[in-house]
Structures are given as C-alpha cells and as structure tokens.
C-alpha cells in the first residue's frame, strides 16, 4: 500500500517540476577574471570595424 502511494507522490512531484517555468538562474554566466581585458577587447573590435568601414568608404569615394 505504501509503495503505491510513493509512486503516486513521485509522479505528482515529477509533473509539478516539469510544469514549472524555467528560471533565469540557470543561464547566468560566471564573472570574468579580468573584466578590463574584456572591455579592451570589445573596444578594439569596435574600432577595427569602424576603421574597416572608413577604409572601404574611402576606396569607394576614390573609385567614383
């Protein structure tokens, strides 16, 4: 008798867990060890992209 009740309880708890919405806590990233390096790399990348656009734009203007 107790075995059947345990199965029913496990099935009920499993369905409750499956119905729970996912939390944002599962998707957090660990903090970076060197945040200054991350900022420097991002700024360098943006500056390189801007320089590429300026260079290509100047080539297009000269070609006209």
mmCIF file of the N, C-alpha and C atoms, coordinates in Angstrom:
data_MODEL
# 
_entry.id   MODEL 
# 
loop_
_atom_site.group_PDB 
_atom_site.id 
_atom_site.type_symbol 
_atom_site.label_atom_id 
_atom_site.label_alt_id 
_atom_site.label_comp_id 
_atom_site.label_asym_id 
_atom_site.label_entity_id 
_atom_site.label_seq_id 
_atom_site.pdbx_PDB_ins_code 
_atom_site.Cartn_x 
_atom_site.Cartn_y 
_atom_site.Cartn_z 
_atom_site.occupancy 
_atom_site.B_iso_or_equiv 
_atom_site.pdbx_formal_charge 
_atom_site.auth_seq_id 
_atom_site.auth_comp_id 
_atom_site.auth_asym_id 
_atom_site.auth_atom_id 
_atom_site.pdbx_PDB_model_num 
ATOM 1   N N  . UNK A 1 1  ? 0.824  -1.183 0.000   1.00 0.00 ? 1  UNK A N  1 
ATOM 2   C CA . UNK A 1 1  ? 0.000  0.000  0.000   1.00 0.00 ? 1  UNK A CA 1 
ATOM 3   C C  . UNK A 1 1  ? 0.870  1.249  0.000   1.00 0.00 ? 1  UNK A C  1 
ATOM 4   N N  . UNK A 1 2  ? 1.881  1.285  0.827   1.00 0.00 ? 2  UNK A N  1 
ATOM 5   C CA . UNK A 1 2  ? 2.747  2.459  0.906   1.00 0.00 ? 2  UNK A CA 1 
ATOM 6   C C  . UNK A 1 2  ? 3.538  2.631  -0.382  1.00 0.00 ? 2  UNK A C  1 
ATOM 7   N N  . UNK A 1 3  ? 3.838  1.510  -1.050  1.00 0.00 ? 3  UNK A N  1 
ATOM 8   C CA . UNK A 1 3  ? 4.595  1.561  -2.300  1.00 0.00 ? 3  UNK A CA 1 
ATOM 9   C C  . UNK A 1 3  ? 3.791  2.268  -3.392  1.00 0.00 ? 3  UNK A C  1 
ATOM 10  N N  . UNK A 1 4  ? 2.504  2.013  -3.464  1.00 0.00 ? 4  UNK A N  1 
ATOM 11  C CA . UNK A 1 4  ? 1.638  2.661  -4.451  1.00 0.00 ? 4  UNK A CA 1 
ATOM 12  C C  . UNK A 1 4  ? 1.503  4.152  -4.183  1.00 0.00 ? 4  UNK A C  1 
ATOM 13  N N  . UNK A 1 5  ? 1.438  4.528  -2.917  1.00 0.00 ? 5  UNK A N  1 
ATOM 14  C CA . UNK A 1 5  ? 1.340  5.943  -2.566  1.00 0.00 ? 5  UNK A CA 1 
ATOM 15  C C  . UNK A 1 5  ? 2.638  6.678  -2.904  1.00 0.00 ? 5  UNK A C  1 
ATOM 16  N N  . UNK A 1 6  ? 3.759  6.001  -2.723  1.00 0.00 ? 6  UNK A N  1 
ATOM 17  C CA . UNK A 1 6  ? 5.047  6.609  -3.049  1.00 0.00 ? 6  UNK A CA 1 
ATOM 18  C C  . UNK A 1 6  ? 5.150  6.867  -4.542  1.00 0.00 ? 6  UNK A C  1 
ATOM 19  N N  . UNK A 1 7  ? 4.696  5.907  -5.351  1.00 0.00 ? 7  UNK A N  1 
ATOM 20  C CA . UNK A 1 7  ? 4.714  6.094  -6.810  1.00 0.00 ? 7  UNK A CA 1 
ATOM 21  C C  . UNK A 1 7  ? 3.840  7.268  -7.219  1.00 0.00 ? 7  UNK A C  1 
ATOM 22  N N  . UNK A 1 8  ? 2.662  7.374  -6.627  1.00 0.00 ? 8  UNK A N  1 
ATOM 23  C CA . UNK A 1 8  ? 1.750  8.462  -6.959  1.00 0.00 ? 8  UNK A CA 1 
ATOM 24  C C  . UNK A 1 8  ? 2.354  9.804  -6.555  1.00 0.00 ? 8  UNK A C  1 
ATOM 25  N N  . UNK A 1 9  ? 3.018  9.833  -5.410  1.00 0.00 ? 9  UNK A N  1 
ATOM 26  C CA . UNK A 1 9  ? 3.647  11.061 -4.949  1.00 0.00 ? 9  UNK A CA 1 
ATOM 27  C C  . UNK A 1 9  ? 4.797  11.461 -5.868  1.00 0.00 ? 9  UNK A C  1 
ATOM 28  N N  . UNK A 1 10 ? 5.610  10.495 -6.289  1.00 0.00 ? 10 UNK A N  1 
ATOM 29  C CA . UNK A 1 10 ? 6.717  10.785 -7.200  1.00 0.00 ? 10 UNK A CA 1 
ATOM 30  C C  . UNK A 1 10 ? 6.198  11.277 -8.550  1.00 0.00 ? 10 UNK A C  1 
ATOM 31  N N  . UNK A 1 11 ? 5.145  10.661 -9.049  1.00 0.00 ? 11 UNK A N  1 
ATOM 32  C CA . UNK A 1 11 ? 4.573  11.077 -10.334 1.00 0.00 ? 11 UNK A CA 1 
ATOM 33  C C  . UNK A 1 11 ? 4.010  12.487 -10.232 1.00 0.00 ? 11 UNK A C  1 
ATOM 34  N N  . UNK A 1 12 ? 3.376  12.814 -9.120  1.00 0.00 ? 12 UNK A N  1 
ATOM 35  C CA . UNK A 1 12 ? 2.814  14.151 -8.938  1.00 0.00 ? 12 UNK A CA 1 
ATOM 36  C C  . UNK A 1 12 ? 3.924  15.195 -8.835  1.00 0.00 ? 12 UNK A C  1 
ATOM 37  N N  . UNK A 1 13 ? 4.994  14.868 -8.124  1.00 0.00 ? 13 UNK A N  1 
ATOM 38  C CA . UNK A 1 13 ? 6.085  15.831 -7.986  1.00 0.00 ? 13 UNK A CA 1 
ATOM 39  C C  . UNK A 1 13 ? 6.836  15.988 -9.301  1.00 0.00 ? 13 UNK A C  1 
ATOM 40  N N  . UNK A 1 14 ? 6.960  14.915 -10.072 1.00 0.00 ? 14 UNK A N  1 
ATOM 41  C CA . UNK A 1 14 ? 7.633  15.000 -11.372 1.00 0.00 ? 14 UNK A CA 1 
ATOM 42  C C  . UNK A 1 14 ? 6.840  15.873 -12.330 1.00 0.00 ? 14 UNK A C  1 
ATOM 43  N N  . UNK A 1 15 ? 5.520  15.764 -12.322 1.00 0.00 ? 15 UNK A N  1 
ATOM 44  C CA . UNK A 1 15 ? 4.718  16.598 -13.207 1.00 0.00 ? 15 UNK A CA 1 
ATOM 45  C C  . UNK A 1 15 ? 4.744  18.050 -12.760 1.00 0.00 ? 15 UNK A C  1 
ATOM 46  N N  . UNK A 1 16 ? 4.843  18.300 -11.456 1.00 0.00 ? 16 UNK A N  1 
ATOM 47  C CA . UNK A 1 16 ? 4.924  19.675 -10.953 1.00 0.00 ? 16 UNK A CA 1 
ATOM 48  C C  . UNK A 1 16 ? 6.250  20.314 -11.354 1.00 0.00 ? 16 UNK A C  1 
ATOM 49  N N  . UNK A 1 17 ? 7.329  19.542 -11.328 1.00 0.00 ? 17 UNK A N  1 
ATOM 50  C CA . UNK A 1 17 ? 8.635  20.056 -11.736 1.00 0.00 ? 17 UNK A CA 1 
ATOM 51  C C  . UNK A 1 17 ? 8.646  20.320 -13.233 1.00 0.00 ? 17 UNK A C  1 
ATOM 52  N N  . UNK A 1 18 ? 8.047  19.448 -14.006 1.00 0.00 ? 18 UNK A N  1 
ATOM 53  C CA . UNK A 1 18 ? 8.012  19.627 -15.455 1.00 0.00 ? 18 UNK A CA 1 
ATOM 54  C C  . UNK A 1 18 ? 7.153  20.824 -15.837 1.00 0.00 ? 18 UNK A C  1 
ATOM 55  N N  . UNK A 1 19 ? 6.140  21.158 -15.050 1.00 0.00 ? 19 UNK A N  1 
ATOM 56  C CA . UNK A 1 19 ? 5.249  22.269 -15.370 1.00 0.00 ? 19 UNK A CA 1 
ATOM 57  C C  . UNK A 1 19 ? 5.813  23.612 -14.913 1.00 0.00 ? 19 UNK A C  1 
ATOM 58  N N  . UNK A 1 20 ? 6.828  23.605 -14.068 1.00 0.00 ? 20 UNK A N  1 
ATOM 59  C CA . UNK A 1 20 ? 7.391  24.861 -13.565 1.00 0.00 ? 20 UNK A CA 1 
ATOM 60  C C  . UNK A 1 20 ? 8.125  25.585 -14.687 1.00 0.00 ? 20 UNK A C  1 
ATOM 61  N N  . UNK A 1 21 ? 7.945  26.895 -14.791 1.00 0.00 ? 21 UNK A N  1 
ATOM 62  C CA . UNK A 1 21 ? 8.648  27.640 -15.842 1.00 0.00 ? 21 UNK A CA 1 
ATOM 63  C C  . UNK A 1 21 ? 10.145 27.691 -15.553 1.00 0.00 ? 21 UNK A C  1 
ATOM 64  N N  . UNK A 1 22 ? 10.963 27.732 -16.597 1.00 0.00 ? 22 UNK A N  1 
ATOM 65  C CA . UNK A 1 22 ? 12.408 27.788 -16.353 1.00 0.00 ? 22 UNK A CA 1 
ATOM 66  C C  . UNK A 1 22 ? 12.805 29.124 -15.731 1.00 0.00 ? 22 UNK A C  1 
ATOM 67  N N  . UNK A 1 23 ? 13.761 29.081 -14.843 1.00 0.00 ? 23 UNK A N  1 
ATOM 68  C CA . UNK A 1 23 ? 14.203 30.317 -14.189 1.00 0.00 ? 23 UNK A CA 1 
ATOM 69  C C  . UNK A 1 23 ? 15.427 30.862 -14.911 1.00 0.00 ? 23 UNK A C  1 
ATOM 70  N N  . UNK A 1 24 ? 15.684 32.147 -14.727 1.00 0.00 ? 24 UNK A N  1 
ATOM 71  C CA . UNK A 1 24 ? 16.850 32.778 -15.336 1.00 0.00 ? 24 UNK A CA 1 
ATOM 72  C C  . UNK A 1 24 ? 18.138 32.410 -14.620 1.00 0.00 ? 24 UNK A C  1 
ATOM 73  N N  . UNK A 1 25 ? 18.028 31.797 -13.454 1.00 0.00 ? 25 UNK A N  1 
ATOM 74  C CA . UNK A 1 25 ? 19.228 31.430 -12.703 1.00 0.00 ? 25 UNK A CA 1 
ATOM 75  C C  . UNK A 1 25 ? 20.044 30.365 -13.427 1.00 0.00 ? 25 UNK A C  1 
ATOM 76  N N  . UNK A 1 26 ? 19.410 29.588 -14.297 1.00 0.00 ? 26 UNK A N  1 
ATOM 77  C CA . UNK A 1 26 ? 20.121 28.531 -14.996 1.00 0.00 ? 26 UNK A CA 1 
ATOM 78  C C  . UNK A 1 26 ? 21.038 29.082 -16.080 1.00 0.00 ? 26 UNK A C  1 
ATOM 79  N N  . UNK A 1 27 ? 20.851 30.336 -16.507 1.00 0.00 ? 27 UNK A N  1 
ATOM 80  C CA . UNK A 1 27 ? 21.576 30.865 -17.641 1.00 0.00 ? 27 UNK A CA 1 
ATOM 81  C C  . UNK A 1 27 ? 22.598 31.925 -17.258 1.00 0.00 ? 27 UNK A C  1 
ATOM 82  N N  . UNK A 1 28 ? 22.900 32.068 -15.986 1.00 0.00 ? 28 UNK A N  1 
ATOM 83  C CA . UNK A 1 28 ? 23.882 33.059 -15.572 1.00 0.00 ? 28 UNK A CA 1 
ATOM 84  C C  . UNK A 1 28 ? 25.282 32.592 -15.939 1.00 0.00 ? 28 UNK A C  1 
ATOM 85  N N  . UNK A 1 29 ? 26.103 33.534 -16.405 1.00 0.00 ? 29 UNK A N  1 
ATOM 86  C CA . UNK A 1 29 ? 27.484 33.225 -16.720 1.00 0.00 ? 29 UNK A CA 1 
ATOM 87  C C  . UNK A 1 29 ? 28.353 33.558 -15.513 1.00 0.00 ? 29 UNK A C  1 
ATOM 88  N N  . UNK A 1 30 ? 29.452 32.871 -15.393 1.00 0.00 ? 30 UNK A N  1 
ATOM 89  C CA . UNK A 1 30 ? 30.375 33.153 -14.310 1.00 0.00 ? 30 UNK A CA 1 
ATOM 90  C C  . UNK A 1 30 ? 31.025 34.510 -14.542 1.00 0.00 ? 30 UNK A C  1 
ATOM 91  N N  . UNK A 1 31 ? 31.366 35.239 -13.489 1.00 0.00 ? 31 UNK A N  1 
ATOM 92  C CA . UNK A 1 31 ? 32.046 36.515 -13.688 1.00 0.00 ? 31 UNK A CA 1 
ATOM 93  C C  . UNK A 1 31 ? 33.427 36.296 -14.306 1.00 0.00 ? 31 UNK A C  1 
ATOM 94  N N  . UNK A 1 32 ? 33.835 37.241 -15.130 1.00 0.00 ? 32 UNK A N  1 
ATOM 95  C CA . UNK A 1 32 ? 35.130 37.105 -15.778 1.00 0.00 ? 32 UNK A CA 1 
ATOM 96  C C  . UNK A 1 32 ? 36.239 37.422 -14.792 1.00 0.00 ? 32 UNK A C  1 
ATOM 97  N N  . UNK A 1 33 ? 37.379 36.810 -15.006 1.00 0.00 ? 33 UNK A N  1 
ATOM 98  C CA . UNK A 1 33 ? 38.510 37.031 -14.106 1.00 0.00 ? 33 UNK A CA 1 
ATOM 99  C C  . UNK A 1 33 ? 39.134 38.392 -14.342 1.00 0.00 ? 33 UNK A C  1 
ATOM 100 N N  . UNK A 1 34 ? 39.125 38.877 -15.594 1.00 0.00 ? 34 UNK A N  1 
ATOM 101 C CA . UNK A 1 34 ? 39.741 40.153 -15.945 1.00 0.00 ? 34 UNK A CA 1 
ATOM 102 C C  . UNK A 1 34 ? 38.761 40.988 -16.763 1.00 0.00 ? 34 UNK A C  1 
ATOM 103 N N  . UNK A 1 35 ? 37.829 41.691 -16.123 1.00 0.00 ? 35 UNK A N  1 
ATOM 104 C CA . UNK A 1 35 ? 36.830 42.456 -16.888 1.00 0.00 ? 35 UNK A CA 1 
ATOM 105 C C  . UNK A 1 35 ? 37.448 43.575 -17.715 1.00 0.00 ? 35 UNK A C  1 
ATOM 106 N N  . UNK A 1 36 ? 38.591 44.109 -17.290 1.00 0.00 ? 36 UNK A N  1 
ATOM 107 C CA . UNK A 1 36 ? 39.265 45.150 -18.074 1.00 0.00 ? 36 UNK A CA 1 
ATOM 108 C C  . UNK A 1 36 ? 39.699 44.640 -19.434 1.00 0.00 ? 36 UNK A C  1 
ATOM 109 N N  . UNK A 1 37 ? 40.156 43.406 -19.484 1.00 0.00 ? 37 UNK A N  1 
ATOM 110 C CA . UNK A 1 37 ? 40.551 42.807 -20.767 1.00 0.00 ? 37 UNK A CA 1 
ATOM 111 C C  . UNK A 1 37 ? 39.344 42.647 -21.684 1.00 0.00 ? 37 UNK A C  1 
ATOM 112 N N  . UNK A 1 38 ? 38.223 42.287 -21.101 1.00 0.00 ? 38 UNK A N  1 
ATOM 113 C CA . UNK A 1 38 ? 37.001 42.128 -21.905 1.00 0.00 ? 38 UNK A CA 1 
ATOM 114 C C  . UNK A 1 38 ? 36.595 43.461 -22.524 1.00 0.00 ? 38 UNK A C  1 
ATOM 115 N N  . UNK A 1 39 ? 36.641 44.527 -21.747 1.00 0.00 ? 39 UNK A N  1 
ATOM 116 C CA . UNK A 1 39 ? 36.274 45.853 -22.247 1.00 0.00 ? 39 UNK A CA 1 
ATOM 117 C C  . UNK A 1 39 ? 37.264 46.301 -23.310 1.00 0.00 ? 39 UNK A C  1 
ATOM 118 N N  . UNK A 1 40 ? 38.552 46.095 -23.071 1.00 0.00 ? 40 UNK A N  1 
ATOM 119 C CA . UNK A 1 40 ? 39.568 46.479 -24.043 1.00 0.00 ? 40 UNK A CA 1 
ATOM 120 C C  . UNK A 1 40 ? 39.375 45.734 -25.356 1.00 0.00 ? 40 UNK A C  1 
ATOM 121 N N  . UNK A 1 41 ? 39.130 44.444 -25.281 1.00 0.00 ? 41 UNK A N  1 
ATOM 122 C CA . UNK A 1 41 ? 38.931 43.649 -26.490 1.00 0.00 ? 41 UNK A CA 1 
ATOM 123 C C  . UNK A 1 41 ? 37.689 44.109 -27.246 1.00 0.00 ? 41 UNK A C  1 
ATOM 124 N N  . UNK A 1 42 ? 36.612 44.399 -26.547 1.00 0.00 ? 42 UNK A N  1 
ATOM 125 C CA . UNK A 1 42 ? 35.386 44.868 -27.196 1.00 0.00 ? 42 UNK A CA 1 
ATOM 126 C C  . UNK A 1 42 ? 35.612 46.219 -27.872 1.00 0.00 ? 42 UNK A C  1 
ATOM 127 N N  . UNK A 1 43 ? 36.297 47.126 -27.188 1.00 0.00 ? 43 UNK A N  1 
ATOM 128 C CA . UNK A 1 43 ? 36.582 48.442 -27.782 1.00 0.00 ? 43 UNK A CA 1 
ATOM 129 C C  . UNK A 1 43 ? 37.485 48.307 -28.997 1.00 0.00 ? 43 UNK A C  1 
ATOM 130 N N  . UNK A 1 44 ? 38.487 47.465 -28.915 1.00 0.00 ? 44 UNK A N  1 
ATOM 131 C CA . UNK A 1 44 ? 39.390 47.246 -30.046 1.00 0.00 ? 44 UNK A CA 1 
ATOM 132 C C  . UNK A 1 44 ? 38.629 46.682 -31.243 1.00 0.00 ? 44 UNK A C  1 
ATOM 133 N N  . UNK A 1 45 ? 37.740 45.752 -30.993 1.00 0.00 ? 45 UNK A N  1 
ATOM 134 C CA . UNK A 1 45 ? 36.937 45.159 -32.062 1.00 0.00 ? 45 UNK A CA 1 
ATOM 135 C C  . UNK A 1 45 ? 36.066 46.217 -32.726 1.00 0.00 ? 45 UNK A C  1 
ATOM 136 N N  . UNK A 1 46 ? 35.422 47.051 -31.937 1.00 0.00 ? 46 UNK A N  1 
ATOM 137 C CA . UNK A 1 46 ? 34.559 48.106 -32.487 1.00 0.00 ? 46 UNK A CA 1 
ATOM 138 C C  . UNK A 1 46 ? 35.389 49.100 -33.288 1.00 0.00 ? 46 UNK A C  1 
ATOM 139 N N  . UNK A 1 47 ? 36.553 49.482 -32.781 1.00 0.00 ? 47 UNK A N  1 
ATOM 140 C CA . UNK A 1 47 ? 37.420 50.404 -33.515 1.00 0.00 ? 47 UNK A CA 1 
ATOM 141 C C  . UNK A 1 47 ? 37.899 49.803 -34.829 1.00 0.00 ? 47 UNK A C  1 
ATOM 142 N N  . UNK A 1 48 ? 38.212 48.527 -34.842 1.00 0.00 ? 48 UNK A N  1 
ATOM 143 C CA . UNK A 1 48 ? 38.626 47.881 -36.088 1.00 0.00 ? 48 UNK A CA 1 
ATOM 144 C C  . UNK A 1 48 ? 37.499 47.839 -37.114 1.00 0.00 ? 48 UNK A C  1 
ATOM 145 N N  . UNK A 1 49 ? 36.288 47.593 -36.666 1.00 0.00 ? 49 UNK A N  1 
ATOM 146 C CA . UNK A 1 49 ? 35.138 47.590 -37.573 1.00 0.00 ? 49 UNK A CA 1 
ATOM 147 C C  . UNK A 1 49 ? 34.912 48.990 -38.143 1.00 0.00 ? 49 UNK A C  1 
ATOM 148 N N  . UNK A 1 50 ? 35.016 50.010 -37.300 1.00 0.00 ? 50 UNK A N  1 
ATOM 149 C CA . UNK A 1 50 ? 34.848 51.388 -37.774 1.00 0.00 ? 50 UNK A CA 1 
ATOM 150 C C  . UNK A 1 50 ? 35.950 51.733 -38.775 1.00 0.00 ? 50 UNK A C  1 
ATOM 151 N N  . UNK A 1 51 ? 37.189 51.351 -38.482 1.00 0.00 ? 51 UNK A N  1 
ATOM 152 C CA . UNK A 1 51 ? 38.301 51.611 -39.392 1.00 0.00 ? 51 UNK A CA 1 
ATOM 153 C C  . UNK A 1 51 ? 38.083 50.902 -40.725 1.00 0.00 ? 51 UNK A C  1 
ATOM 154 N N  . UNK A 1 52 ? 37.536 49.700 -40.680 1.00 0.00 ? 52 UNK A N  1 
ATOM 155 C CA . UNK A 1 52 ? 37.254 48.973 -41.922 1.00 0.00 ? 52 UNK A CA 1 
ATOM 156 C C  . UNK A 1 52 ? 36.204 49.705 -42.755 1.00 0.00 ? 52 UNK A C  1 
ATOM 157 N N  . UNK A 1 53 ? 35.155 50.197 -42.109 1.00 0.00 ? 53 UNK A N  1 
ATOM 158 C CA . UNK A 1 53 ? 34.126 50.952 -42.836 1.00 0.00 ? 53 UNK A CA 1 
ATOM 159 C C  . UNK A 1 53 ? 34.694 52.235 -43.433 1.00 0.00 ? 53 UNK A C  1 
ATOM 160 N N  . UNK A 1 54 ? 35.539 52.928 -42.684 1.00 0.00 ? 54 UNK A N  1 
ATOM 161 C CA . UNK A 1 54 ? 36.146 54.166 -43.191 1.00 0.00 ? 54 UNK A CA 1 
ATOM 162 C C  . UNK A 1 54 ? 37.053 53.860 -44.378 1.00 0.00 ? 54 UNK A C  1 
ATOM 163 N N  . UNK A 1 55 ? 37.843 52.805 -44.269 1.00 0.00 ? 55 UNK A N  1 
ATOM 164 C CA . UNK A 1 55 ? 38.761 52.434 -45.354 1.00 0.00 ? 55 UNK A CA 1 
ATOM 165 C C  . UNK A 1 55 ? 37.992 52.048 -46.614 1.00 0.00 ? 55 UNK A C  1 
ATOM 166 N N  . UNK A 1 56 ? 36.974 51.215 -46.465 1.00 0.00 ? 56 UNK A N  1 
ATOM 167 C CA . UNK A 1 56 ? 36.166 50.804 -47.624 1.00 0.00 ? 56 UNK A CA 1 
ATOM 168 C C  . UNK A 1 56 ? 35.428 52.012 -48.193 1.00 0.00 ? 56 UNK A C  1 
ATOM 169 N N  . UNK A 1 57 ? 34.921 52.884 -47.352 1.00 0.00 ? 57 UNK A N  1 
ATOM 170 C CA . UNK A 1 57 ? 34.247 54.075 -47.822 1.00 0.00 ? 57 UNK A CA 1 
ATOM 171 C C  . UNK A 1 57 ? 35.164 54.984 -48.596 1.00 0.00 ? 57 UNK A C  1 
ATOM 172 N N  . UNK A 1 58 ? 36.396 55.130 -48.127 1.00 0.00 ? 58 UNK A N  1 
ATOM 173 C CA . UNK A 1 58 ? 37.350 55.974 -48.849 1.00 0.00 ? 58 UNK A CA 1 
ATOM 174 C C  . UNK A 1 58 ? 37.702 55.370 -50.205 1.00 0.00 ? 58 UNK A C  1 
ATOM 175 N N  . UNK A 1 59 ? 37.804 54.051 -50.268 1.00 0.00 ? 59 UNK A N  1 
ATOM 176 C CA . UNK A 1 59 ? 38.082 53.379 -51.553 1.00 0.00 ? 59 UNK A CA 1 
ATOM 177 C C  . UNK A 1 59 ? 36.901 53.581 -52.512 1.00 0.00 ? 59 UNK A C  1 
ATOM 178 N N  . UNK A 1 60 ? 35.687 53.557 -52.002 1.00 0.00 ? 60 UNK A N  1 
ATOM 179 C CA . UNK A 1 60 ? 34.529 53.757 -52.860 1.00 0.00 ? 60 UNK A CA 1 
ATOM 180 C C  . UNK A 1 60 ? 34.438 55.206 -53.347 1.00 0.00 ? 60 UNK A C  1 
ATOM 181 N N  . UNK A 1 61 ? 34.791 56.147 -52.506 1.00 0.00 ? 61 UNK A N  1 
ATOM 182 C CA . UNK A 1 61 ? 34.748 57.552 -52.898 1.00 0.00 ? 61 UNK A CA 1 
ATOM 183 C C  . UNK A 1 61 ? 35.812 57.836 -53.964 1.00 0.00 ? 61 UNK A C  1 
ATOM 184 N N  . UNK A 1 62 ? 37.010 57.283 -53.796 1.00 0.00 ? 62 UNK A N  1 
ATOM 185 C CA . UNK A 1 62 ? 38.080 57.479 -54.765 1.00 0.00 ? 62 UNK A CA 1 
ATOM 186 C C  . UNK A 1 62 ? 37.731 56.812 -56.094 1.00 0.00 ? 62 UNK A C  1 
ATOM 187 N N  . UNK A 1 63 ? 37.055 55.684 -56.044 1.00 0.00 ? 63 UNK A N  1 
ATOM 188 C CA . UNK A 1 63 ? 36.710 54.946 -57.256 1.00 0.00 ? 63 UNK A CA 1 
ATOM 189 C C  . UNK A 1 63 ? 35.662 55.685 -58.092 1.00 0.00 ? 63 UNK A C  1 
ATOM 190 N N  . UNK A 1 64 ? 34.948 56.619 -57.519 1.00 0.00 ? 64 UNK A N  1 
ATOM 191 C CA . UNK A 1 64 ? 33.919 57.333 -58.259 1.00 0.00 ? 64 UNK A CA 1 
ATOM 192 C C  . UNK A 1 64 ? 34.596 58.410 -59.019 1.00 0.00 ? 64 UNK A C  1 
# 
